[in-house]
Amino acid sequence: MTTETTNADDIKPGDIYEDCSFHPCLCTATNGQEVWGISLIDGSYPRSCDINICGVRKLSVEEALLWKTKGPQNLPDNMGIPNKKRWWQS
């Protein structure tokens, strides 16, 4: 089950999180407000998100593998994500 983060103490290097583009990412650093990581989808970095604005969620290893193979789970239909940003539908 995903766990929403509310502050930098909720996530640390080595954790897996979902960034605001729904990539599962390996956390490499935080600074109290932002989290940086490497995408487990395409290796892009730095994947940076503001913890208070982006709605960063921690993922388990099992969830990250599911996201990688089937895309993010349980997204509301009204997210308004443009098709070109839906990497899981390519």
PDB file of N, CA, C and O in Angstrom:
ATOM      1  N   MET A   1       0.844  -1.186   0.000  1.00  0.00           N
ATOM      2  CA  MET A   1       0.000   0.000   0.000  1.00  0.00           C
ATOM      3  C   MET A   1       0.881   1.238   0.000  1.00  0.00           C
ATOM      4  O   MET A   1       1.819   1.330   0.792  1.00  0.00           O
ATOM      5  N   THR A   2       0.598   2.172  -0.861  1.00  0.00           N
ATOM      6  CA  THR A   2       1.378   3.411  -0.907  1.00  0.00           C
ATOM      7  C   THR A   2       1.193   4.176   0.398  1.00  0.00           C
ATOM      8  O   THR A   2       0.151   4.093   1.049  1.00  0.00           O
ATOM      9  N   THR A   3       2.232   4.922   0.762  1.00  0.00           N
ATOM     10  CA  THR A   3       2.200   5.740   1.970  1.00  0.00           C
ATOM     11  C   THR A   3       2.508   7.170   1.579  1.00  0.00           C
ATOM     12  O   THR A   3       3.593   7.456   1.074  1.00  0.00           O
ATOM     13  N   GLU A   4       1.567   8.069   1.806  1.00  0.00           N
ATOM     14  CA  GLU A   4       1.794   9.472   1.459  1.00  0.00           C
ATOM     15  C   GLU A   4       2.788  10.082   2.437  1.00  0.00           C
ATOM     16  O   GLU A   4       2.718   9.851   3.644  1.00  0.00           O
ATOM     17  N   THR A   5       3.711  10.863   1.893  1.00  0.00           N
ATOM     18  CA  THR A   5       4.678  11.552   2.740  1.00  0.00           C
ATOM     19  C   THR A   5       4.171  12.958   3.021  1.00  0.00           C
ATOM     20  O   THR A   5       3.554  13.593   2.166  1.00  0.00           O
ATOM     21  N   THR A   6       4.440  13.434   4.229  1.00  0.00           N
ATOM     22  CA  THR A   6       4.005  14.782   4.590  1.00  0.00           C
ATOM     23  C   THR A   6       5.184  15.678   4.936  1.00  0.00           C
ATOM     24  O   THR A   6       5.036  16.898   4.994  1.00  0.00           O
ATOM     25  N   ASN A   7       6.350  15.091   5.165  1.00  0.00           N
ATOM     26  CA  ASN A   7       7.549  15.877   5.424  1.00  0.00           C
ATOM     27  C   ASN A   7       8.783  15.045   5.091  1.00  0.00           C
ATOM     28  O   ASN A   7       8.683  13.842   4.846  1.00  0.00           O
ATOM     29  N   ALA A   8       9.929  15.681   5.082  1.00  0.00           N
ATOM     30  CA  ALA A   8      11.167  15.010   4.671  1.00  0.00           C
ATOM     31  C   ALA A   8      11.559  13.871   5.598  1.00  0.00           C
ATOM     32  O   ALA A   8      12.311  12.983   5.197  1.00  0.00           O
ATOM     33  N   ASP A   9      11.065  13.879   6.826  1.00  0.00           N
ATOM     34  CA  ASP A   9      11.385  12.784   7.746  1.00  0.00           C
ATOM     35  C   ASP A   9      10.712  11.481   7.324  1.00  0.00           C
ATOM     36  O   ASP A   9      11.106  10.406   7.778  1.00  0.00           O
ATOM     37  N   ASP A  10       9.694  11.567   6.455  1.00  0.00           N
ATOM     38  CA  ASP A  10       8.963  10.377   6.012  1.00  0.00           C
ATOM     39  C   ASP A  10       9.696   9.602   4.922  1.00  0.00           C
ATOM     40  O   ASP A  10       9.341   8.457   4.638  1.00  0.00           O
ATOM     41  N   ILE A  11      10.706  10.199   4.310  1.00  0.00           N
ATOM     42  CA  ILE A  11      11.404   9.555   3.202  1.00  0.00           C
ATOM     43  C   ILE A  11      12.895   9.838   3.319  1.00  0.00           C
ATOM     44  O   ILE A  11      13.309  10.933   3.700  1.00  0.00           O
ATOM     45  N   LYS A  12      13.697   8.823   2.981  1.00  0.00           N
ATOM     46  CA  LYS A  12      15.149   8.972   3.085  1.00  0.00           C
ATOM     47  C   LYS A  12      15.815   8.244   1.926  1.00  0.00           C
ATOM     48  O   LYS A  12      15.186   7.411   1.274  1.00  0.00           O
ATOM     49  N   PRO A  13      17.100   8.555   1.659  1.00  0.00           N
ATOM     50  CA  PRO A  13      17.807   7.845   0.591  1.00  0.00           C
ATOM     51  C   PRO A  13      17.699   6.330   0.773  1.00  0.00           C
ATOM     52  O   PRO A  13      17.854   5.798   1.872  1.00  0.00           O
ATOM     53  N   GLY A  14      17.426   5.659  -0.348  1.00  0.00           N
ATOM     54  CA  GLY A  14      17.233   4.215  -0.338  1.00  0.00           C
ATOM     55  C   GLY A  14      15.773   3.808  -0.406  1.00  0.00           C
ATOM     56  O   GLY A  14      15.459   2.684  -0.794  1.00  0.00           O
ATOM     57  N   ASP A  15      14.867   4.725  -0.026  1.00  0.00           N
ATOM     58  CA  ASP A  15      13.437   4.450  -0.134  1.00  0.00           C
ATOM     59  C   ASP A  15      13.006   4.547  -1.592  1.00  0.00           C
ATOM     60  O   ASP A  15      13.691   5.159  -2.412  1.00  0.00           O
ATOM     61  N   ILE A  16      11.879   3.946  -1.904  1.00  0.00           N
ATOM     62  CA  ILE A  16      11.287   4.039  -3.238  1.00  0.00           C
ATOM     63  C   ILE A  16      10.054   4.917  -3.112  1.00  0.00           C
ATOM     64  O   ILE A  16       9.244   4.741  -2.202  1.00  0.00           O
ATOM     65  N   TYR A  17       9.918   5.866  -4.035  1.00  0.00           N
ATOM     66  CA  TYR A  17       8.769   6.767  -4.005  1.00  0.00           C
ATOM     67  C   TYR A  17       8.200   6.930  -5.410  1.00  0.00           C
ATOM     68  O   TYR A  17       8.860   6.628  -6.404  1.00  0.00           O
ATOM     69  N   GLU A  18       6.971   7.410  -5.470  1.00  0.00           N
ATOM     70  CA  GLU A  18       6.311   7.736  -6.729  1.00  0.00           C
ATOM     71  C   GLU A  18       6.411   9.246  -6.909  1.00  0.00           C
ATOM     72  O   GLU A  18       5.958  10.010  -6.057  1.00  0.00           O
ATOM     73  N   ASP A  19       7.005   9.672  -8.024  1.00  0.00           N
ATOM     74  CA  ASP A  19       7.126  11.112  -8.259  1.00  0.00           C
ATOM     75  C   ASP A  19       5.842  11.652  -8.894  1.00  0.00           C
ATOM     76  O   ASP A  19       4.889  10.902  -9.107  1.00  0.00           O
ATOM     77  N   CYS A  20       5.821  12.941  -9.193  1.00  0.00           N
ATOM     78  CA  CYS A  20       4.595  13.550  -9.705  1.00  0.00           C
ATOM     79  C   CYS A  20       4.299  13.174 -11.155  1.00  0.00           C
ATOM     80  O   CYS A  20       3.253  13.552 -11.685  1.00  0.00           O
ATOM     81  N   SER A  21       5.203  12.435 -11.808  1.00  0.00           N
ATOM     82  CA  SER A  21       4.919  11.870 -13.131  1.00  0.00           C
ATOM     83  C   SER A  21       4.617  10.377 -13.024  1.00  0.00           C
ATOM     84  O   SER A  21       4.596   9.664 -14.026  1.00  0.00           O
ATOM     85  N   PHE A  22       4.386   9.920 -11.807  1.00  0.00           N
ATOM     86  CA  PHE A  22       4.008   8.543 -11.497  1.00  0.00           C
ATOM     87  C   PHE A  22       5.109   7.531 -11.793  1.00  0.00           C
ATOM     88  O   PHE A  22       4.829   6.346 -11.976  1.00  0.00           O
ATOM     89  N   HIS A  23       6.365   7.991 -11.841  1.00  0.00           N
ATOM     90  CA  HIS A  23       7.495   7.070 -11.972  1.00  0.00           C
ATOM     91  C   HIS A  23       7.850   6.550 -10.588  1.00  0.00           C
ATOM     92  O   HIS A  23       7.968   7.345  -9.656  1.00  0.00           O
ATOM     93  N   PRO A  24       8.025   5.241 -10.422  1.00  0.00           N
ATOM     94  CA  PRO A  24       8.634   4.766  -9.185  1.00  0.00           C
ATOM     95  C   PRO A  24      10.109   5.154  -9.237  1.00  0.00           C
ATOM     96  O   PRO A  24      10.782   4.910 -10.239  1.00  0.00           O
ATOM     97  N   CYS A  25      10.609   5.752  -8.168  1.00  0.00           N
ATOM     98  CA  CYS A  25      11.979   6.272  -8.145  1.00  0.00           C
ATOM     99  C   CYS A  25      12.710   5.802  -6.891  1.00  0.00           C
ATOM    100  O   CYS A  25      12.110   5.617  -5.833  1.00  0.00           O
ATOM    101  N   LEU A  26      14.012   5.614  -7.037  1.00  0.00           N
ATOM    102  CA  LEU A  26      14.870   5.334  -5.894  1.00  0.00           C
ATOM    103  C   LEU A  26      15.333   6.673  -5.348  1.00  0.00           C
ATOM    104  O   LEU A  26      15.959   7.449  -6.071  1.00  0.00           O
ATOM    105  N   CYS A  27      15.039   6.957  -4.091  1.00  0.00           N
ATOM    106  CA  CYS A  27      15.415   8.220  -3.465  1.00  0.00           C
ATOM    107  C   CYS A  27      16.927   8.270  -3.278  1.00  0.00           C
ATOM    108  O   CYS A  27      17.529   7.341  -2.741  1.00  0.00           O
ATOM    109  N   THR A  28      17.529   9.365  -3.729  1.00  0.00           N
ATOM    110  CA  THR A  28      18.971   9.557  -3.547  1.00  0.00           C
ATOM    111  C   THR A  28      19.290  10.668  -2.556  1.00  0.00           C
ATOM    112  O   THR A  28      20.378  10.672  -1.981  1.00  0.00           O
ATOM    113  N   ALA A  29      18.365  11.620  -2.335  1.00  0.00           N
ATOM    114  CA  ALA A  29      18.613  12.721  -1.400  1.00  0.00           C
ATOM    115  C   ALA A  29      17.314  13.442  -1.064  1.00  0.00           C
ATOM    116  O   ALA A  29      16.351  13.407  -1.830  1.00  0.00           O
ATOM    117  N   THR A  30      17.305  14.093   0.087  1.00  0.00           N
ATOM    118  CA  THR A  30      16.236  15.008   0.480  1.00  0.00           C
ATOM    119  C   THR A  30      16.887  16.220   1.140  1.00  0.00           C
ATOM    120  O   THR A  30      18.026  16.149   1.601  1.00  0.00           O
ATOM    121  N   ASN A  31      16.158  17.323   1.179  1.00  0.00           N
ATOM    122  CA  ASN A  31      16.717  18.513   1.828  1.00  0.00           C
ATOM    123  C   ASN A  31      15.745  19.152   2.809  1.00  0.00           C
ATOM    124  O   ASN A  31      15.922  20.312   3.182  1.00  0.00           O
ATOM    125  N   GLY A  32      14.749  18.436   3.223  1.00  0.00           N
ATOM    126  CA  GLY A  32      13.760  18.994   4.132  1.00  0.00           C
ATOM    127  C   GLY A  32      12.464  19.365   3.445  1.00  0.00           C
ATOM    128  O   GLY A  32      11.406  19.381   4.073  1.00  0.00           O
ATOM    129  N   GLN A  33      12.540  19.664   2.152  1.00  0.00           N
ATOM    130  CA  GLN A  33      11.341  20.002   1.400  1.00  0.00           C
ATOM    131  C   GLN A  33      11.260  19.236   0.089  1.00  0.00           C
ATOM    132  O   GLN A  33      10.167  18.885  -0.357  1.00  0.00           O
ATOM    133  N   GLU A  34      12.400  18.974  -0.532  1.00  0.00           N
ATOM    134  CA  GLU A  34      12.421  18.269  -1.808  1.00  0.00           C
ATOM    135  C   GLU A  34      13.013  16.878  -1.650  1.00  0.00           C
ATOM    136  O   GLU A  34      13.776  16.593  -0.727  1.00  0.00           O
ATOM    137  N   VAL A  35      12.627  16.027  -2.592  1.00  0.00           N
ATOM    138  CA  VAL A  35      13.197  14.686  -2.679  1.00  0.00           C
ATOM    139  C   VAL A  35      13.723  14.513  -4.100  1.00  0.00           C
ATOM    140  O   VAL A  35      13.079  14.931  -5.062  1.00  0.00           O
ATOM    141  N   TRP A  36      14.889  13.897  -4.227  1.00  0.00           N
ATOM    142  CA  TRP A  36      15.494  13.628  -5.524  1.00  0.00           C
ATOM    143  C   TRP A  36      15.712  12.135  -5.656  1.00  0.00           C
ATOM    144  O   TRP A  36      15.968  11.439  -4.673  1.00  0.00           O
ATOM    145  N   GLY A  37      15.607  11.651  -6.897  1.00  0.00           N
ATOM    146  CA  GLY A  37      15.828  10.239  -7.118  1.00  0.00           C
ATOM    147  C   GLY A  37      16.089   9.910  -8.571  1.00  0.00           C
ATOM    148  O   GLY A  37      16.226  10.782  -9.428  1.00  0.00           O
ATOM    149  N   ILE A  38      16.154   8.600  -8.810  1.00  0.00           N
ATOM    150  CA  ILE A  38      16.392   8.044 -10.143  1.00  0.00           C
ATOM    151  C   ILE A  38      15.171   7.213 -10.507  1.00  0.00           C
ATOM    152  O   ILE A  38      14.733   6.368  -9.727  1.00  0.00           O
ATOM    153  N   SER A  39      14.617   7.455 -11.702  1.00  0.00           N
ATOM    154  CA  SER A  39      13.450   6.712 -12.164  1.00  0.00           C
ATOM    155  C   SER A  39      13.787   5.238 -12.352  1.00  0.00           C
ATOM    156  O   SER A  39      14.806   4.893 -12.951  1.00  0.00           O
ATOM    157  N   LEU A  40      12.931   4.383 -11.839  1.00  0.00           N
ATOM    158  CA  LEU A  40      13.066   2.948 -12.061  1.00  0.00           C
ATOM    159  C   LEU A  40      12.381   2.525 -13.360  1.00  0.00           C
ATOM    160  O   LEU A  40      12.389   1.347 -13.715  1.00  0.00           O
ATOM    161  N   ILE A  41      11.793   3.485 -14.065  1.00  0.00           N
ATOM    162  CA  ILE A  41      11.167   3.223 -15.364  1.00  0.00           C
ATOM    163  C   ILE A  41      12.187   3.387 -16.480  1.00  0.00           C
ATOM    164  O   ILE A  41      12.367   2.483 -17.295  1.00  0.00           O
ATOM    165  N   ASP A  42      12.860   4.546 -16.521  1.00  0.00           N
ATOM    166  CA  ASP A  42      13.757   4.817 -17.642  1.00  0.00           C
ATOM    167  C   ASP A  42      15.150   5.303 -17.231  1.00  0.00           C
ATOM    168  O   ASP A  42      15.953   5.666 -18.090  1.00  0.00           O
ATOM    169  N   GLY A  43      15.441   5.313 -15.929  1.00  0.00           N
ATOM    170  CA  GLY A  43      16.760   5.717 -15.455  1.00  0.00           C
ATOM    171  C   GLY A  43      16.998   7.213 -15.450  1.00  0.00           C
ATOM    172  O   GLY A  43      18.116   7.652 -15.181  1.00  0.00           O
ATOM    173  N   SER A  44      15.974   8.015 -15.742  1.00  0.00           N
ATOM    174  CA  SER A  44      16.167   9.462 -15.773  1.00  0.00           C
ATOM    175  C   SER A  44      16.404  10.001 -14.363  1.00  0.00           C
ATOM    176  O   SER A  44      15.891   9.474 -13.376  1.00  0.00           O
ATOM    177  N   TYR A  45      17.194  11.066 -14.305  1.00  0.00           N
ATOM    178  CA  TYR A  45      17.507  11.713 -13.033  1.00  0.00           C
ATOM    179  C   TYR A  45      17.997  13.122 -13.289  1.00  0.00           C
ATOM    180  O   TYR A  45      18.422  13.403 -14.409  1.00  0.00           O
ATOM    181  N   PRO A  46      17.965  13.999 -12.352  1.00  0.00           N
ATOM    182  CA  PRO A  46      17.297  13.783 -11.067  1.00  0.00           C
ATOM    183  C   PRO A  46      15.785  13.939 -11.221  1.00  0.00           C
ATOM    184  O   PRO A  46      15.313  14.832 -11.923  1.00  0.00           O
ATOM    185  N   ARG A  47      15.051  13.084 -10.574  1.00  0.00           N
ATOM    186  CA  ARG A  47      13.596  13.167 -10.509  1.00  0.00           C
ATOM    187  C   ARG A  47      13.297  13.910  -9.212  1.00  0.00           C
ATOM    188  O   ARG A  47      13.345  13.318  -8.134  1.00  0.00           O
ATOM    189  N   SER A  48      12.994  15.186  -9.305  1.00  0.00           N
ATOM    190  CA  SER A  48      12.842  16.039  -8.138  1.00  0.00           C
ATOM    191  C   SER A  48      11.386  16.406  -7.919  1.00  0.00           C
ATOM    192  O   SER A  48      10.677  16.762  -8.861  1.00  0.00           O
ATOM    193  N   CYS A  49      10.942  16.318  -6.672  1.00  0.00           N
ATOM    194  CA  CYS A  49       9.578  16.688  -6.310  1.00  0.00           C
ATOM    195  C   CYS A  49       9.583  17.434  -4.986  1.00  0.00           C
ATOM    196  O   CYS A  49      10.402  17.160  -4.108  1.00  0.00           O
ATOM    197  N   ASP A  50       8.667  18.372  -4.852  1.00  0.00           N
ATOM    198  CA  ASP A  50       8.442  19.055  -3.589  1.00  0.00           C
ATOM    199  C   ASP A  50       7.502  18.188  -2.763  1.00  0.00           C
ATOM    200  O   ASP A  50       6.392  17.881  -3.199  1.00  0.00           O
ATOM    201  N   ILE A  51       7.930  17.802  -1.603  1.00  0.00           N
ATOM    202  CA  ILE A  51       7.151  16.881  -0.773  1.00  0.00           C
ATOM    203  C   ILE A  51       5.787  17.465  -0.416  1.00  0.00           C
ATOM    204  O   ILE A  51       4.801  16.731  -0.361  1.00  0.00           O
ATOM    205  N   ASN A  52       5.715  18.772  -0.174  1.00  0.00           N
ATOM    206  CA  ASN A  52       4.455  19.388   0.244  1.00  0.00           C
ATOM    207  C   ASN A  52       3.517  19.709  -0.906  1.00  0.00           C
ATOM    208  O   ASN A  52       2.319  19.882  -0.683  1.00  0.00           O
ATOM    209  N   ILE A  53       4.025  19.795  -2.127  1.00  0.00           N
ATOM    210  CA  ILE A  53       3.189  20.189  -3.264  1.00  0.00           C
ATOM    211  C   ILE A  53       2.829  19.002  -4.161  1.00  0.00           C
ATOM    212  O   ILE A  53       1.693  18.904  -4.626  1.00  0.00           O
ATOM    213  N   CYS A  54       3.772  18.111  -4.405  1.00  0.00           N
ATOM    214  CA  CYS A  54       3.594  17.055  -5.406  1.00  0.00           C
ATOM    215  C   CYS A  54       2.826  15.834  -4.922  1.00  0.00           C
ATOM    216  O   CYS A  54       2.402  15.029  -5.751  1.00  0.00           O
ATOM    217  N   GLY A  55       2.632  15.662  -3.647  1.00  0.00           N
ATOM    218  CA  GLY A  55       1.942  14.469  -3.168  1.00  0.00           C
ATOM    219  C   GLY A  55       2.791  13.218  -3.324  1.00  0.00           C
ATOM    220  O   GLY A  55       2.306  12.182  -3.780  1.00  0.00           O
ATOM    221  N   VAL A  56       4.058  13.315  -2.943  1.00  0.00           N
ATOM    222  CA  VAL A  56       4.991  12.191  -3.045  1.00  0.00           C
ATOM    223  C   VAL A  56       4.488  11.041  -2.172  1.00  0.00           C
ATOM    224  O   VAL A  56       4.096  11.235  -1.021  1.00  0.00           O
ATOM    225  N   ARG A  57       4.513   9.830  -2.756  1.00  0.00           N
ATOM    226  CA  ARG A  57       4.095   8.649  -2.004  1.00  0.00           C
ATOM    227  C   ARG A  57       5.215   7.617  -2.002  1.00  0.00           C
ATOM    228  O   ARG A  57       5.838   7.359  -3.031  1.00  0.00           O
ATOM    229  N   LYS A  58       5.464   7.029  -0.833  1.00  0.00           N
ATOM    230  CA  LYS A  58       6.432   5.934  -0.740  1.00  0.00           C
ATOM    231  C   LYS A  58       5.791   4.670  -1.281  1.00  0.00           C
ATOM    232  O   LYS A  58       4.594   4.438  -1.110  1.00  0.00           O
ATOM    233  N   LEU A  59       6.612   3.854  -1.940  1.00  0.00           N
ATOM    234  CA  LEU A  59       6.155   2.582  -2.498  1.00  0.00           C
ATOM    235  C   LEU A  59       6.980   1.453  -1.908  1.00  0.00           C
ATOM    236  O   LEU A  59       8.139   1.639  -1.540  1.00  0.00           O
ATOM    237  N   SER A  60       6.374   0.288  -1.825  1.00  0.00           N
ATOM    238  CA  SER A  60       7.132  -0.915  -1.475  1.00  0.00           C
ATOM    239  C   SER A  60       7.833  -1.411  -2.738  1.00  0.00           C
ATOM    240  O   SER A  60       7.526  -0.951  -3.838  1.00  0.00           O
ATOM    241  N   VAL A  61       8.761  -2.335  -2.587  1.00  0.00           N
ATOM    242  CA  VAL A  61       9.436  -2.924  -3.746  1.00  0.00           C
ATOM    243  C   VAL A  61       8.402  -3.602  -4.645  1.00  0.00           C
ATOM    244  O   VAL A  61       8.474  -3.488  -5.869  1.00  0.00           O
ATOM    245  N   GLU A  62       7.448  -4.300  -4.046  1.00  0.00           N
ATOM    246  CA  GLU A  62       6.413  -4.992  -4.822  1.00  0.00           C
ATOM    247  C   GLU A  62       5.582  -4.001  -5.637  1.00  0.00           C
ATOM    248  O   GLU A  62       5.266  -4.256  -6.799  1.00  0.00           O
ATOM    249  N   GLU A  63       5.230  -2.866  -5.021  1.00  0.00           N
ATOM    250  CA  GLU A  63       4.464  -1.850  -5.749  1.00  0.00           C
ATOM    251  C   GLU A  63       5.289  -1.263  -6.891  1.00  0.00           C
ATOM    252  O   GLU A  63       4.769  -1.056  -7.987  1.00  0.00           O
ATOM    253  N   ALA A  64       6.558  -0.997  -6.645  1.00  0.00           N
ATOM    254  CA  ALA A  64       7.421  -0.445  -7.699  1.00  0.00           C
ATOM    255  C   ALA A  64       7.492  -1.397  -8.889  1.00  0.00           C
ATOM    256  O   ALA A  64       7.453  -0.948 -10.035  1.00  0.00           O
ATOM    257  N   LEU A  65       7.593  -2.682  -8.642  1.00  0.00           N
ATOM    258  CA  LEU A  65       7.623  -3.665  -9.734  1.00  0.00           C
ATOM    259  C   LEU A  65       6.293  -3.687 -10.482  1.00  0.00           C
ATOM    260  O   LEU A  65       6.275  -3.800 -11.708  1.00  0.00           O
ATOM    261  N   LEU A  66       5.191  -3.581  -9.763  1.00  0.00           N
ATOM    262  CA  LEU A  66       3.874  -3.543 -10.396  1.00  0.00           C
ATOM    263  C   LEU A  66       3.726  -2.281 -11.247  1.00  0.00           C
ATOM    264  O   LEU A  66       3.241  -2.351 -12.376  1.00  0.00           O
ATOM    265  N   TRP A  67       4.141  -1.130 -10.713  1.00  0.00           N
ATOM    266  CA  TRP A  67       4.096   0.132 -11.459  1.00  0.00           C
ATOM    267  C   TRP A  67       4.907  -0.015 -12.740  1.00  0.00           C
ATOM    268  O   TRP A  67       4.462   0.408 -13.806  1.00  0.00           O
ATOM    269  N   LYS A  68       6.098  -0.614 -12.645  1.00  0.00           N
ATOM    270  CA  LYS A  68       6.990  -0.758 -13.805  1.00  0.00           C
ATOM    271  C   LYS A  68       6.345  -1.607 -14.891  1.00  0.00           C
ATOM    272  O   LYS A  68       6.473  -1.293 -16.074  1.00  0.00           O
ATOM    273  N   THR A  69       5.660  -2.666 -14.515  1.00  0.00           N
ATOM    274  CA  THR A  69       5.107  -3.585 -15.504  1.00  0.00           C
ATOM    275  C   THR A  69       3.687  -3.244 -15.948  1.00  0.00           C
ATOM    276  O   THR A  69       3.315  -3.531 -17.085  1.00  0.00           O
ATOM    277  N   LYS A  70       2.893  -2.640 -15.073  1.00  0.00           N
ATOM    278  CA  LYS A  70       1.486  -2.386 -15.405  1.00  0.00           C
ATOM    279  C   LYS A  70       1.068  -0.930 -15.255  1.00  0.00           C
ATOM    280  O   LYS A  70      -0.084  -0.590 -15.523  1.00  0.00           O
ATOM    281  N   GLY A  71       1.981  -0.069 -14.832  1.00  0.00           N
ATOM    282  CA  GLY A  71       1.654   1.338 -14.621  1.00  0.00           C
ATOM    283  C   GLY A  71       1.132   1.590 -13.229  1.00  0.00           C
ATOM    284  O   GLY A  71       0.860   0.654 -12.477  1.00  0.00           O
ATOM    285  N   PRO A  72       0.990   2.867 -12.882  1.00  0.00           N
ATOM    286  CA  PRO A  72       0.508   3.223 -11.543  1.00  0.00           C
ATOM    287  C   PRO A  72      -0.897   2.680 -11.324  1.00  0.00           C
ATOM    288  O   PRO A  72      -1.711   2.626 -12.247  1.00  0.00           O
ATOM    289  N   GLN A  73      -1.161   2.287 -10.104  1.00  0.00           N
ATOM    290  CA  GLN A  73      -2.430   1.654  -9.770  1.00  0.00           C
ATOM    291  C   GLN A  73      -3.364   2.636  -9.064  1.00  0.00           C
ATOM    292  O   GLN A  73      -2.922   3.538  -8.352  1.00  0.00           O
ATOM    293  N   ASN A  74      -4.655   2.441  -9.278  1.00  0.00           N
ATOM    294  CA  ASN A  74      -5.717   3.178  -8.587  1.00  0.00           C
ATOM    295  C   ASN A  74      -5.658   4.689  -8.797  1.00  0.00           C
ATOM    296  O   ASN A  74      -5.857   5.459  -7.858  1.00  0.00           O
ATOM    297  N   LEU A  75      -5.386   5.105 -10.022  1.00  0.00           N
ATOM    298  CA  LEU A  75      -5.415   6.534 -10.316  1.00  0.00           C
ATOM    299  C   LEU A  75      -6.849   6.953 -10.613  1.00  0.00           C
ATOM    300  O   LEU A  75      -7.564   6.253 -11.330  1.00  0.00           O
ATOM    301  N   PRO A  76      -7.275   8.091 -10.066  1.00  0.00           N
ATOM    302  CA  PRO A  76      -8.615   8.576 -10.407  1.00  0.00           C
ATOM    303  C   PRO A  76      -8.701   8.905 -11.893  1.00  0.00           C
ATOM    304  O   PRO A  76      -7.724   9.377 -12.474  1.00  0.00           O
ATOM    305  N   ASP A  77      -9.850   8.664 -12.515  1.00  0.00           N
ATOM    306  CA  ASP A  77     -10.047   8.928 -13.940  1.00  0.00           C
ATOM    307  C   ASP A  77      -9.919  10.406 -14.283  1.00  0.00           C
ATOM    308  O   ASP A  77      -9.592  10.753 -15.418  1.00  0.00           O
ATOM    309  N   ASN A  78     -10.172  11.269 -13.324  1.00  0.00           N
ATOM    310  CA  ASN A  78     -10.171  12.708 -13.589  1.00  0.00           C
ATOM    311  C   ASN A  78      -8.820  13.366 -13.308  1.00  0.00           C
ATOM    312  O   ASN A  78      -8.777  14.562 -13.021  1.00  0.00           O
ATOM    313  N   MET A  79      -7.725  12.622 -13.382  1.00  0.00           N
ATOM    314  CA  MET A  79      -6.401  13.177 -13.090  1.00  0.00           C
ATOM    315  C   MET A  79      -5.973  14.198 -14.143  1.00  0.00           C
ATOM    316  O   MET A  79      -5.126  15.045 -13.858  1.00  0.00           O
ATOM    317  N   GLY A  80      -6.526  14.142 -15.334  1.00  0.00           N
ATOM    318  CA  GLY A  80      -6.182  15.118 -16.365  1.00  0.00           C
ATOM    319  C   GLY A  80      -4.772  14.953 -16.897  1.00  0.00           C
ATOM    320  O   GLY A  80      -4.145  15.937 -17.289  1.00  0.00           O
ATOM    321  N   ILE A  81      -4.265  13.743 -16.920  1.00  0.00           N
ATOM    322  CA  ILE A  81      -2.910  13.486 -17.405  1.00  0.00           C
ATOM    323  C   ILE A  81      -2.961  13.349 -18.927  1.00  0.00           C
ATOM    324  O   ILE A  81      -3.656  12.474 -19.444  1.00  0.00           O
ATOM    325  N   PRO A  82      -2.230  14.205 -19.652  1.00  0.00           N
ATOM    326  CA  PRO A  82      -2.220  14.086 -21.114  1.00  0.00           C
ATOM    327  C   PRO A  82      -1.693  12.708 -21.538  1.00  0.00           C
ATOM    328  O   PRO A  82      -0.824  12.141 -20.875  1.00  0.00           O
ATOM    329  N   ASN A  83      -2.218  12.181 -22.633  1.00  0.00           N
ATOM    330  CA  ASN A  83      -1.814  10.857 -23.104  1.00  0.00           C
ATOM    331  C   ASN A  83      -0.314  10.744 -23.305  1.00  0.00           C
ATOM    332  O   ASN A  83       0.254   9.688 -23.026  1.00  0.00           O
ATOM    333  N   LYS A  84       0.355  11.797 -23.783  1.00  0.00           N
ATOM    334  CA  LYS A  84       1.795  11.726 -24.025  1.00  0.00           C
ATOM    335  C   LYS A  84       2.591  11.614 -22.725  1.00  0.00           C
ATOM    336  O   LYS A  84       3.764  11.241 -22.756  1.00  0.00           O
ATOM    337  N   LYS A  85       1.973  11.930 -21.585  1.00  0.00           N
ATOM    338  CA  LYS A  85       2.634  11.814 -20.281  1.00  0.00           C
ATOM    339  C   LYS A  85       2.353  10.458 -19.622  1.00  0.00           C
ATOM    340  O   LYS A  85       2.918  10.144 -18.575  1.00  0.00           O
ATOM    341  N   ARG A  86       1.481   9.661 -20.239  1.00  0.00           N
ATOM    342  CA  ARG A  86       1.129   8.349 -19.661  1.00  0.00           C
ATOM    343  C   ARG A  86       2.104   7.290 -20.159  1.00  0.00           C
ATOM    344  O   ARG A  86       1.779   6.500 -21.046  1.00  0.00           O
ATOM    345  N   TRP A  87       3.301   7.280 -19.581  1.00  0.00           N
ATOM    346  CA  TRP A  87       4.364   6.375 -20.007  1.00  0.00           C
ATOM    347  C   TRP A  87       3.921   4.915 -19.941  1.00  0.00           C
ATOM    348  O   TRP A  87       4.449   4.095 -20.692  1.00  0.00           O
ATOM    349  N   TRP A  88       3.002   4.569 -19.101  1.00  0.00           N
ATOM    350  CA  TRP A  88       2.565   3.189 -18.920  1.00  0.00           C
ATOM    351  C   TRP A  88       1.635   2.721 -20.038  1.00  0.00           C
ATOM    352  O   TRP A  88       1.312   1.535 -20.103  1.00  0.00           O
ATOM    353  N   GLN A  89       1.200   3.619 -20.914  1.00  0.00           N
ATOM    354  CA  GLN A  89       0.322   3.237 -22.023  1.00  0.00           C
ATOM    355  C   GLN A  89       1.037   3.215 -23.357  1.00  0.00           C
ATOM    356  O   GLN A  89       0.394   3.124 -24.403  1.00  0.00           O
ATOM    357  N   SER A  90       2.351   3.295 -23.337  1.00  0.00           N
ATOM    358  CA  SER A  90       3.089   3.325 -24.609  1.00  0.00           C
ATOM    359  C   SER A  90       3.347   1.935 -25.141  1.00  0.00           C
ATOM    360  O   SER A  90       3.955   1.783 -26.200  1.00  0.00           O
TER     361      SER A  90
END
